[in-house]
C-alpha cells in the first residue's frame, strides 16, 4: 500500500507542474491575493476583506510558503504562483491519506496497509 500512497503523492505533485489550465474559485484566488498582500505588501483586496467579512485563517496557511520564498530571496513570479499550488497538492494528499486511514479503521479495524 505504500506504493499506492507514493504514487498518489507523485500524481498530486506532478499535476501542479503539468496541468496548464486552472479552475480558480473565488475563495482560492482571494486567499492567495490576501496572503500575498500580508507577506509582500501588495495584492488586491475585495470589499469583503476591506469590510472585515472574511476570516484570515485560510490565507494564513499560504503565507507560510510565501514567507519562506521571501526570507530565502527566491520570490520569483514563477515560484510565487507555484508555491500555493504545491501546498494545496500536499494538503489534498493528506486528505486522501486520512480518508484511507479512516476507511481502514472503520471497515478493516487495522492499519496493516501502512
SVG drawing of the C-alpha trace seen along z (x, -y; Angstrom):
<svg xmlns="http://www.w3.org/2000/svg" viewBox="-19 -48 37 54">
<polyline fill="none" stroke="black" stroke-width="0.4" points="0.0,0.0 2.9,-2.3 3.4,-2.2 -0.1,-3.4 0.4,-6.3 3.7,-7.3 2.0,-7.1 -0.9,-9.3 1.6,-11.8 3.6,-11.9 0.4,-12.3 -0.7,-15.2 2.6,-16.9 3.2,-16.3 -0.2,-17.7 0.9,-21.0 3.6,-21.3 1.9,-19.5 -1.6,-21.0 -1.6,-24.4 -5.3,-25.1 -6.8,-26.1 -10.1,-26.4 -9.7,-29.0 -12.8,-29.6 -13.2,-33.0 -12.2,-31.8 -8.9,-30.4 -8.0,-33.5 -8.8,-35.8 -7.0,-33.6 -3.7,-33.8 -4.1,-37.5 -4.6,-38.2 -1.7,-36.0 0.5,-37.8 -0.6,-41.2 0.2,-40.0 3.7,-38.9 4.8,-41.2 2.7,-44.3 0.8,-44.3 -2.2,-42.4 -5.8,-43.1 -8.4,-43.1 -12.0,-42.9 -14.7,-44.7 -15.3,-41.6 -11.8,-41.8 -11.9,-45.6 -15.1,-45.4 -13.8,-42.5 -16.4,-40.0 -13.9,-37.2 -11.5,-35.3 -7.8,-35.5 -7.4,-31.8 -7.3,-30.3 -5.0,-32.9 -2.6,-32.5 -1.9,-28.9 -0.5,-30.3 1.6,-32.9 4.0,-30.1 5.4,-29.3 5.3,-33.0 7.4,-33.8 9.9,-31.0 10.3,-32.4 10.7,-36.0 13.2,-35.0 15.3,-33.0 15.1,-35.8 13.7,-33.4 10.4,-35.0 10.3,-34.9 6.9,-35.3 7.0,-31.6 7.6,-30.4 5.1,-32.7 2.5,-31.2 3.6,-27.6 4.1,-27.6 0.3,-27.7 -0.4,-25.0 2.3,-22.7 1.0,-23.4 -2.6,-22.7 -1.5,-19.4 0.2,-18.3 -2.9,-19.2 -5.1,-17.3 -2.8,-14.3 -3.0,-14.5 -6.8,-14.4 -6.5,-11.3 -4.3,-9.6 -6.6,-10.4 -9.6,-9.2 -7.9,-5.9 -6.9,-5.5 -10.5,-6.3 -11.9,-3.7 -9.4,-1.1 -10.2,-1.7 -13.9,-1.6 -14.0,1.4 -10.9,3.4 -10.2,2.4 -6.5,2.2 -3.6,0.2 -1.9,3.1 -1.9,1.3 0.6,-1.3"/>
</svg>
